[in-house]
Amino acid sequence: MTLPRKIRVLLADDSSFMRSLLHTALDPHPELEIVAACADGEEAVAAFDLLHPDVVILDINMPRMNGLEAVSALRGRDSRVPIIMCSILAGRGAPSTLEALARGATDFVAKPGSRLNVGEGITALSRDLFPKILALCATEAPAAEPGAAIPAAPPPRRSVSGVAPRLVVIGVSTGGPAALETLLPQLPGSFPLPILIVQHMPQEFTGVLAARLDSLCAVRVREAVSDARPEPGVVDIARGDWHLEIGRDFRLRLHQSAPEQFCRPSVDVLFRSAAQACPGRLLGIVLTGMGSDGLAGCRAIHAAGGAVFVQDAATSVIWGMPGSVARAGLADKVLPLKAICGEMMRFAGAAAAAHAEAVAP
């Protein structure tokens, strides 16, 4: 990946104190240049038209034009520029931030909490924002043709035949809420397999995300709880800050063991447990996201005879997680986001056929 000499940053927050914190957090990084610090969304949109920054950082609650309206206005001008929401996670913060992501915001960071002093707040903003800016503004290697398998020598796959699929597991990170809002509403309520999802998100968000998706989907969507049994046509989303596993007894388990790949919940943790719980009867899907969480889990699914699909680079916000799986030769299919539902339906068809045969007189 190559980076521009300077990443040009536009930020907007109605609090002069918060603008000062953001400026102090980002200015020391020589890779960045702050080109504008605006007091509301209207100023931000005008500055965007004039300055054409590489990345935009927005507050949500601002006068004249709030952050949600600003996201919509900016997306009307540029469909690809990264937009990072800097928001309060408590109270209405989570639903508002999810609404911003649905409108086209790329990612989010939490505003420093009131318990942090100024120095700690600056450190937290720098730690959370800087790597996101670098990753979102990096130029990825050329994408493979949509739908094409990556030409790599895959590791040996366990041979499994004549068994009906039993489970779908999905891992996703940056860009995930919007991707899930595209994918899951395409599924019919009669989808014959359970679906488990790890979305990298704080604990304040996952219940709100599940409720939002449930209102949009024919399948049922809920936040996962320990000891629940996955059900056909039901989506369980891992709780933020808790790993999600499925046991050999086909019951869910949540725990707070150490993070993996700096993540809790971790895609690898879920995928490995699923490969052990239903070897060869499993589909693993890796959607847009930063880093490589899910790579080790896809290796376990592949070795156990399961199938692996990944989102392609062209439709991913960041082709980090799916790209790492594709480059390792573990992806059976590399697909545009809108094509994944159809392939899930084809995969699940064997389960529906097996059920029909079992109940036939």
N, C-alpha and C positions, 0 to 999 in steps of 0.2 A: 504494500500500500504506500502511496505517496501523499504527502501533505502539502498544502500551499505554504508559501513563506510565512504569511500571517493569516490567521483565521479572524475574520472581521465579525465582531460581536455587537449586536444591538440588544439593549436591555430596556425593560419598561416596568416600573413599579411606582405607585402613587406616593410611597413613603420615601422621603429623601434619605432617611436613615438606612432603609433597605437598599436603596440605590448605592449609597456609600459603601455598605457591606459588600455588595456584589462587585463593585469596582475594585475594592481593596483585595477581595478574594481572587479575582481574575487577572488584575493588572500585572502582578509579578511574573506571570508565565510569558516567556518571550515568544511563544507560538501564537499568542492572542493579541488582538488590537480591539479595544472598545471604541466603536465609532459613534455611538449615540447612547445616552441614558435618558429615557423619556418618562414623563410623569403619568401618562395614560395611554390607552390603546389607540386613540386618534392620532396622537403625536407619533406613536410607534409605526403606524401604517404610513403616515406621511414621510417619516424618516426612511422607512424601508423603500418606498418608491424612489427616493432621492439617492440613497447610499448603497442599495443592493447588498446587504450584509450576507455573510456565509451562514450565520446562525442567529436565532432570535430567542431571547429569554423573557418570558412574560409572567407577570402577576395575574391573578384572576380577578380580584376585587379592585377595580379602578373606576374613577369617574368618567363621564362622557361616553367612552367606549370601553367596556370591560374586556377581560382577557378572552372570554368565550367569543365575543363579537370580533375581537381582533384576530383570533385564530381563523375564523370564517373569512374575514376580509383578506388576510394574508394568503390563505389557500386559494382564494379567487385570483390571486396574482401569481402565485408560484406553488406548484403542487409538490415540490421536492425539498425546499429549504427546511432544514431542521428547526423545529420550534420546541423549546423546552419550557414547561410550566414550572414556575417556582411558587409553590403553594403551601398553605397550612393544611395539614392532614386531618386535624381534629374537626369535629362538628360537620358542617357542610363541605369541608374541604375535599373529602374523598369523592362524593358524588359530582361535585363541580369539576374536579380534575379528570374524572372518567368522562364527563361530558366534553371536556376540552380534547381529550384523546379521540373521542368519537368524531369530533369535528375536524380532526386532522393534525392535532398536536403530536409530536413525535415521541416525547418522553417527559418525565417530570422529576423534580427533586423537592425535598421538603425544606420549607423555611426553617431556620434555626429556632428551636424551642425557647421559651422564656427562661428556662432554667440555665441556659448557656450564657456565659459572659461574652463580651464583644469579640475577644480573641478566639474563644471556642467556636463562636458562630462563623467567623471568617474561615477558620480551619475546616469546619464542617462543609461550608459551601464550596471551598476549593477542592476538598476531597471528593465531593459528590458530583460537582459540575464539570471539572476539568477533564476527567477521563471520558465522560459522555460527549463532550464537545469534540475531543480528538477523534473518538470512534465515529461519531455521526458525520464529521467533515472529512474523514479519510476516503480515499478513492479505492474501491475494491478492484480486484482483478476481474477481467472480463467474465461474464456469466456464461454458463453452458446454455445450449439451445433449450428452450422450454420443453419439458417432458422427456428430455434425453437422459439416459443413464450416464454417469461420469465414468469415463474409461480408465478404470484403475483395477489393480489386481486385488479383489476382495479376499478377506480371510476365509478359511473354510466354513461352510454353513452346514449345520446338522440337517440331515435329510428327514423331513417330516411330511407324510402324505396321508390323505384320507381322514383328516381330522377337521372338524368345523372350527372356525374362528371363535374366540371367546371374549376378547377384550381389545379396546383401542386405548392407547396412552399417548398424550400429547405434551410436548414441552415447548415453552415459548417465553420470550422475555421482551426486549425493547420492540415496541410496535405491536405487542400482543393483544391488548384490548380491541384495537381496531381490526386486527386480523381475525380474532375470535368472533367479532360482530359480523364479519363477512362470511366466515366458514359455518358456524353453528346454526344460524337461521336457515341455511339451505337443507338441513337434515329433517326428514319427516319424523313425526312423533313415534312412528312405528319402527324407528331404527333398531335393529335386533341385537345390538351389543351395548354393554356399558362403556362409558368413556371416562377416563381419569385425566386430569389436566394439572400440570405444574406451570403456573405463571409467576415469574419473579415479581413479587409485589410485597409491600409492607402489610402487616396484619390489619391495619385500618381499612385496607382496600378490598380484600378478597371476598368478604361477605357482600359488600356493595356491588362488586363486579358480578358475582353469582346472581344476585337479585336482578341486576340490569339485564344480563343475558337471558335469564329465565323469562323476563317480560317480552323478549324479542323472539324467542325460539319455540318451536313445536315440541322439541325434546325438553325434558325438565332439567334445570340447572340448579345446583345447590352447593354450598360450601361443605367440604368433606368433614365427617365426624368419625372418630375412632369406633371400631367394632361394627360399623355399618356394612352391609353387603351391597356391592355394586349391582345395579339393575339395568336390564336392557332399556334403551331409550332415555337413560338418565345420565347426566354429566356431573361428576364430582370434582370440584376445584380445590386444590390443596390450600389450606389456611396459611396466610402469610406468617413467616418465622417458624413454621412447623414442617418437617419432612413428612411426606405422604408415602406409605408403602402399602402393598397388597400382599397378604399372607397366602400360604398354600391352602389355607381353609377358605380362601376367597373373601376375607374380611379386611376392611381397611384398618390401618394403624397409623396414627400420627405421633410423632415424637420430636424432641428437640436435641438430638445428637448434634455433634459438631457440624458446621457448614461444610459442604463440598463444593469445590470450584468457587469458593467465597459465597455460596448461595445456600439459603435455607428458606423455603423448600428448594431442593435440588432435583433436577430432571434425572440425573444419573441414579439417585436413590430410588425414585419411582420405577424407572425403566428396568433396573437390575432386579428389583423385587418381582416385577411383572414377568420378566423372562423366566424366573424360577417358579412362579405360581402357575403359569400356563405356557410352557415351552411349545413353540411351533404353532400356537393358536392365538397369536398376538400381532397387532399392527402398532408400530411406533411411528409417530409423526413429529418432526421437529420443524417449528415455524420460526419466523424472524426473531433475532436476538443477538446480543453482544456476547462474545466469549465462546467457550466450547463446552458448556454444560450440556450433557446429553450424548456426547461422543462415546464415553465409556459405556453408558447405558445402551446405546445403539449397537455397540460391539457385542454386548451380552445378548440382546434380542436376536441379532444376526446369527451368533454362534448357537443359539437355542432353536434356530429354524424359523424364526418369525420374520415378518416383512417390515421394511423401513421406507417411509416416504419423507422427503424434505421439500420445503418451499424453495422456489428458485430465487436467484439473486435479483432479477428484475422486479419482483413484487415484494421483496423483503425490505424493511427499513434498514436493517443491518444483516448482512449475510455471514454473520459470525458463527452462530450455533449450527444452522443448517449447512453452511459451507464447510465447516470442519468435518461433518459427517459425510458429505458428498466427496470431499477430497480424500477421505480415508477409504473410499470404495465401498461404503456400507449402505448407500442409498439404492434401493431397488428402482425408485422413480424420483426425479427432480421435477417438480410441478409448479406452475403458476398457482397462486392462492385459490383462485376461483375454480380451478380444476380438481382440487383435492377432494371436495365433497363427492364428486362422481366416482373417484377411485375408492374412497371409503365405502361407498354403496356397493361397488363391485366386490370389494374384499368381504364385506358383511353378507353378501348374497349367499355365500356358502352356509352361513349360520342360519339364515332364513330358510334355505332349502332343507337343511337338516331338521329344523323344527317342524316344518310342514310334513316331512316324511315320518317324523316320530308321532305326530298326532293324527295321521291319516288312518281311516278305519281299515 
